[in-house]
Amino acid sequence: MSFCPYNPSMPVFQEKQEELAHFETMMGVPRGRLAVTLDAITDAMALVGQHGVYCQSQRWPGKPVMDIQMVMKQLTDAKELIQSVMEELKKPLKANRHE
């Protein structure tokens, strides 16, 4: 069993240990964790999107059922919020480089 520097009661840190280490090294801890979170949300969106292909709306053929549309909207909104936080976290880094 490998050492996990994170809270061992949270299995996500064990499951995503390699990704976290990679992105945290590249981007710093907060932005690295957010990057891994974005990847997880993107993967969830792909799974929900595949499900949407099979669960078509009776009212609007070619569109997923309403609950899938709502889940996709929430996931998209979450990604946009996380991306905005990542940009805010980047600002102090840019300011420090220009000093």
Secondary structure, DSSP 8 states (H G I E B T S, - for coil): -----S-TT-HHHHHTHHHHHHHHHHH-HHHHHHHHHHHHHHHHHHHHHHHHHHSB-SSSTTSB-HHHHHHHHHHHHHHHHHHHHHHHHHHHHHHHHT-
